[in-house]
Amino acid sequence: MPQDMNRRGFLRMGAAVSAATLLAPRWISAQAAAPRPSLDAMREGALKTPIKTTKLYDNVFLLQGAGGNMAAQFGDDGVNLIDSSFSTAAPAILDAINTIDKEAAGTLINTHWHFDHTDGNERLNSAGFSIMAHQKTRERLSTPQTIKAFGLSIPAAARAAWPTLTFDSSLQLWLNDDSIDLVHFDAAHTDTDIYIHFHNADVLHVGDTWFNGFYPFIDESSGGNIGGMIKANEKALAVAGASTKIIPGHGPLGTKAELQSFHDMLTGVRDKVAALKSAGASEQEAIAKKPTAQWDAVWAKGTLAPDVFTGIVYRTI
């Protein structure tokens, strides 16, 4: 997997909503080479990317910028924010929130540990948000991490960025006149993934277990695997109804039918690659067979090239 192109992916993962990230090139092949932008360069890109807000319910909004998709719930209990994007996006996030409603800061929930979803934690904590997440998100944020596919070694985050309330399997909240479920997925995109379900609003945020419209990145260094991604989708599909508004980690707001299509694609690719691997094909031999070919017209429109995705599936079966 190309280290440099994968880094560019984090600038582009909000591609459906960010003109700046749309300018980033696609992964062309697993061997492509290009300049390697740093985390600072990603933060600079986020600084220049506006935040788009979309009303999903009376008091629940989708916020989209350079990092992962966010959501904000408003009410007497303060603002309940999901994910924090890059640190440099914090002023724009706060401006977007204040434009909707000038409620006091409340809670920040992280869907998982990756920096395009948590890099803004420290700044939002300083603005008054308390942080909660799965226990493993705190563990990963509080210790040095490596994302091998990106060639990144990431130091521990500042203590102010760590979640101060964590849970293991699930947690139920009652905030702003709604019941909210926080539920951990088994290792999928990472081993830290959760979903957040707003019952009254009928909004479900599934984090990076869903990349809506393109092949997903699965972080092997953080325990991610193709089987877990499929099971996470099945768990989310069991929660969602026909009219549930489902927020993916990256890409446009989606529906249950669209999540089902993503699940079916993952299952189909997994089965084809598994058959090749069981028959004795090496990773490169499996890639050469183009097992994603029947899905490429729909799913190869994002940052992850089909050959790269095939390699991830092969290694994590």
PyMOL commands that set and color helices and strands:
alter all, ss='L'
color gray80, all
select helices_A, chain A and resi 3-12+19-22+39-47+87-100+115-118+121-126+135-141+148-150+159-161+207-209+220-222+226-239+256-278+283-288+293-299+306-316
alter helices_A, ss='H'
color red, helices_A
select strands_A, chain A and resi 52-57+60-64+70-73+79-82+105-109+130-134+145-147+152-154+165-167+170-175+178-184+194-198+203-205+245-247
alter strands_A, ss='S'
color yellow, strands_A
deselect
rebuild
show_as cartoon
